[in-house]
Amino acid sequence: MSRVAVVIGAASGMGLAVATRLTSLGHRAALLDLDGDAAAAAAESLRDGGADALALPVDVTDRDAVDDAIAKVRTELGPVEILVTSAGLDEFRAFTDITADTWARMLAVNLTGTFHAIQASIPDMLDAGWGRIVTISSSSAQSGAARMAHYVASKGGVIGLTKALAVEYAAHGITVNTIPPGFIDTPMVRRAEARGDLPPIDAVIARTPVRRAGTPEDVAAACAFLCSDDAGYVTGQAINVNGGWYL
């Protein structure tokens, strides 16, 4: 059955992989991203492959912009039935160097942006009596991470928000789950490695039980299951796509 899926942060990395996977299953996808040009290019590529894909620029920290984008999705594709929130900001900084503005920005993108996207979309799911919401959090919110207190706090909030909404909306046919990815080989990770904020990727792989880095497609595969009819009895869960790390 073809449904309308909104993927936030869909221009690259995990978000793009999720949008690609969902369209391969026949869903109509709206690719929302701060980088509107990259989202448009990604959507065009999906359409070239026969998918029904729409791209919209959006800043998830701007509630009016989020509301407008979701309204356009309804007009162009139909009511939102699947939502995946993958937009995210990361940064490495000693705790004592985190300014109030930096802290606020991190929470605005990672946590409040997730709140905006869900609150704008969930009325459609309530009307339908069916919905799938998947948040992309982080394994660092489960294990902790040095020099990332603001990031860890924001992603920990995403996990808590996910669990709260799962309980609130379970009786309405809406499931809410989170995927805390482990070490996923994305452009963001490569940039952090180049800056020296992360150890060499090969060193991380050597410590990973499956002995490889994760891929965006690994996350997309788990997300596709959570967005399916088959996952109707799975809600409030953290599905750890992390290569066997014990957290």
Helices and strands as residue ranges (DSSP letters): E 4-8, H 13-24, E 28-33, H 36-48, E 53-57, H 63-76, E 82-85, G 95-97, H 100-107, I 108-112, H 113-128, E 131-136, H 140-143, H 149-169, G 170-172, E 174-179, H 187-195, H 201-207, H 216-226, G 229-231
